[in-house]
Each structure stands twice: as C-alpha cells, then as structure tokens.
Amino acid sequence: MASQSLDKSILRDYFRLMNVIRRTLEIDADTDARLREMASERGQDVAAVLAEAVALLDSVVDIEGPDVAEDRRRLDAFTQTRAAVPLGEVKSWVASWGSANELPRPAPRKIG
C-alpha cells in the first residue's frame, strides 16, 4: 500500500516538475473520442498521447523543408532519360496494396 501511495504522488508531481505549457486545441468529437480511448488503453492522459504523436510525427516528417538539390537531380535525370511512372499507375498500385489482387510495383518507362 505504501508503494501505491508513493506512485500516485509521483504521478501527481509529474506535470508540476515538467515545463508545462497549456494550449487550447479545437478538435472534432471523433478525434477527441479516439484520443481518450488511446489514453485509456495506455493508462496515460491525453497530453501524453499527444506528446507521443508529435514525437512520432517529428521522426517521420522532415520539418526542415524540401531537399531542392535532390529534386533538381531527379528532374535532370528525367529530362535526360524521360523515364518515369505515370501517376495513374502509381495510384492503382497503391490502391491494390493489401488486396487479394495486389499489383506489382510499376516500372519506369520512357514517357513524353
């Protein structure tokens, strides 16, 4: 019982010890329900779930912006070879993922 009391005081002090900034967010009811559900499933509060979501987003999105040099290299390569995959084929391929009739990855070919 003493350890439970200690654990609860640690949780109570958690936000007091952090540099907490309060924000008001406007979200739709479905998002709010999902956040609460996720928090409940994890035994966390909504703020912790949001913090994890932001950390995950930060790990997969390049906030610094586009790599213009890479874009230029790819455009120059296309200009020389005219090899590309038409967008419609890419969309069909992606739409087939996970289906019984998954399409093979489309190959670049000379276009234009």
C-alpha positions, 0 to 999 in steps of 0.5 A, spaced: 500 500 500 505 504 501 508 503 494 501 505 491 501 511 495 508 513 493 506 512 485 500 516 485 504 522 488 509 521 483 504 521 478 501 527 481 508 531 481 509 529 474 506 535 470 508 540 476 516 538 475 515 538 467 515 545 463 508 545 462 505 549 457 497 549 456 494 550 449 487 550 447 486 545 441 479 545 437 478 538 435 472 534 432 468 529 437 471 523 433 478 525 434 477 527 441 473 520 442 479 516 439 484 520 443 481 518 450 480 511 448 488 511 446 489 514 453 485 509 456 488 503 453 495 506 455 493 508 462 496 515 460 492 522 459 491 525 453 497 530 453 501 524 453 498 521 447 499 527 444 506 528 446 507 521 443 504 523 436 508 529 435 514 525 437 512 520 432 510 525 427 517 529 428 521 522 426 517 521 420 516 528 417 522 532 415 520 539 418 526 542 415 523 543 408 524 540 401 531 537 399 531 542 392 538 539 390 535 532 390 529 534 386 533 538 381 537 531 380 531 527 379 528 532 374 535 532 370 535 525 370 528 525 367 529 530 362 535 526 360 532 519 360 524 521 360 523 515 364 518 515 369 511 512 372 505 515 370 501 517 376 495 513 374 499 507 375 502 509 381 495 510 384 492 503 382 498 500 385 497 503 391 490 502 391 491 494 390 496 494 396 493 489 401 488 486 396 487 479 394 489 482 387 495 486 389 499 489 383 506 489 382 510 495 383 510 499 376 516 500 372 519 506 369 518 507 362 520 512 357 514 517 357 513 524 353 
